[in-house]
Amino acid sequence: MGQTLLLLLEYDGTRYAGWQRQPQALTVQEVLEHALRELAGERLHAVAAGRTDAGVHARGQVVHVRLPHPWRIPQERTPKALNSLLPEDVRVIRAQLTDQPIHARYSARARWYSYTLSRRPSVFERFFCWYVPYPFEPELLEAAATIWLGEHDFTTFSRHHPETRSYVCRVYHAQWEQLDEHRWRFHICANRFVYGMVRALVGAMLQVARRRRTLQELLEALQARDRRRAAPLAPPHGLVLERVEYPPELHVQLWQ
């Protein structure tokens, strides 16, 4: 087996129809693979750790690329070379060449996401923060977040996807942080996430914080595994893929 090129990526997902290639829609995978082809002189396939939806952003997306031929550019110069071919809203932060058969998605042991909401509209944050125009109780947001901890079937708080065989995820961390007088950020880490999960959780927690449902009703909805008991999804633009973690024996050094 040849080498694998690992890339640490950040992007503003506002104008993209998500990560994964789609017919007649611009995606992050498409623009990255175009840059790789320009640089390598051959078509290469990029696989991401998280297949982010339309409008979702990434600060720590990890991508692997299998290389059929030796990579001619030193890994420390690869980000600059790729960035010269990428649009300004997609950046390669770091690159690593490895002989390990790492799979960006299947080798990952944990992923971190954040979701930001605000009580005050902002011109500068309108693409990265959900403006919530009605009052809510932050203390109830925090109380609701504890319900997700541990291993659960998140069918209720997900969207159907034909490739998803299991909706069981183990959540290691779920907590709200108050950034300032107007803004709150939800941090969540799990071994895996199912389609639409974080946005569904945020939408449900906000219902609790607005006293539209109780904590007990939220727990019962989770246990019911019934999408009819979900809340409306939070919009995509507040969501960011922050980081992907790998077992230490794989020696992924993208954050060093």
C-alpha positions, -999 to 999 in steps of 0.1 A, spaced: 0 0 0 12 35 -9 13 65 14 -16 84 28 -18 122 28 -36 136 59 -50 171 58 -63 193 86 -90 216 70 -110 246 80 -138 260 60 -167 284 60 -196 262 49 -220 291 40 -219 287 2 -214 249 1 -240 221 -1 -220 203 25 -188 182 24 -198 154 1 -199 157 -37 -234 163 -52 -246 167 -87 -252 203 -97 -242 217 -63 -209 231 -50 -193 211 -22 -161 213 -1 -150 178 -14 -153 190 -49 -131 221 -45 -105 202 -25 -103 173 -50 -100 199 -78 -70 215 -61 -55 180 -54 -58 171 -91 -42 204 -102 -13 198 -78 -8 160 -84 -17 159 -120 -40 130 -114 -75 125 -99 -74 118 -61 -102 109 -38 -106 128 -5 -124 112 24 -134 133 54 -139 124 91 -172 143 92 -196 147 63 -209 181 73 -242 193 60 -250 223 39 -241 255 57 -221 238 84 -186 249 91 -153 232 102 -124 243 122 -108 209 125 -119 187 97 -96 158 89 -93 143 54 -73 114 41 -61 109 5 -47 76 -7 -17 83 -29 -11 59 -59 23 76 -66 49 93 -44 39 128 -32 64 152 -47 59 181 -23 73 182 12 45 179 38 54 212 54 49 230 20 17 211 10 -7 235 28 6 265 10 6 247 -23 -30 236 -19 -42 269 -5 -29 286 -36 -55 266 -56 -84 267 -31 -110 294 -27 -106 317 3 -133 300 23 -114 267 24 -80 264 40 -55 236 46 -40 242 80 -15 213 82 -5 182 62 10 149 72 24 120 51 21 86 67 25 49 58 -2 40 83 -35 29 66 -55 56 84 -91 62 75 -102 97 84 -137 86 94 -134 50 105 -101 53 124 -114 83 145 -122 76 181 -140 109 189 -153 141 173 -159 175 188 -186 199 176 -197 233 189 -229 252 183 -233 289 190 -265 308 196 -271 345 205 -299 367 219 -286 396 198 -284 398 160 -250 406 146 -240 415 111 -206 400 117 -218 367 132 -249 361 111 -233 332 92 -218 315 123 -243 320 151 -281 313 155 -299 344 165 -327 334 189 -352 363 192 -372 349 221 -362 346 258 -348 313 272 -333 301 305 -296 292 301 -297 272 333 -322 248 316 -299 245 286 -272 232 309 -295 209 327 -308 194 294 -272 188 281 -265 163 309 -292 140 295 -271 132 264 -241 119 284 -234 82 281 -244 57 254 -279 61 239 -298 54 207 -303 88 191 -329 78 166 -353 104 179 -328 132 175 -315 124 140 -325 124 104 -329 92 84 -299 83 63 -299 52 41 -262 44 50 -268 46 88 -271 11 103 -270 21 140 -281 52 158 -262 43 190 -236 69 200 -215 73 232 -214 110 243 -183 118 264 -189 155 269 -219 178 266 -218 213 281 -229 249 275 -205 278 278 -215 314 282 -193 335 260 -206 369 269 -238 386 279 -256 376 247 -239 344 234 -238 307 245 -218 279 229 -226 242 232 -197 218 232 -202 181 225 -178 152 221 -189 116 211 -174 85 195 -197 91 165 -226 113 154 -256 104 132 -271 126 106 -285 158 119 -279 148 155 -262 180 170 -287 203 154 -316 181 167 -301 182 202 -297 219 202 -333 224 190 -346 201 217 -326 218 245 -338 252 234 -374 239 238 -366 230 274 -349 263 280 -381 280 267 -402 257 289 -419 242 259 -411 207 273 -397 194 306 -365 176 312 -384 145 319 -402 148 285 -368 153 269 -355 121 285 -387 102 275 -383 114 239 -347 101 238 -358 67 251 -387 65 227 -365 63 196 -393 80 177 -385 110 153 -421 123 158 -410 134 193 -381 154 181 -379 192 181 -373 214 150 -337 213 139 -315 242 148 -302 259 116 -269 247 102 -249 279 104 -243 278 141 -226 244 139 -188 238 137 -168 206 135 -140 215 159 -117 186 162 -113 149 154 -93 126 177 -74 94 168 -58 66 188 -22 75 198 -8 45 181 -17 60 147 6 90 153 -17 116 138 3 148 143 -20 174 127 -25 194 159 11 196 169 
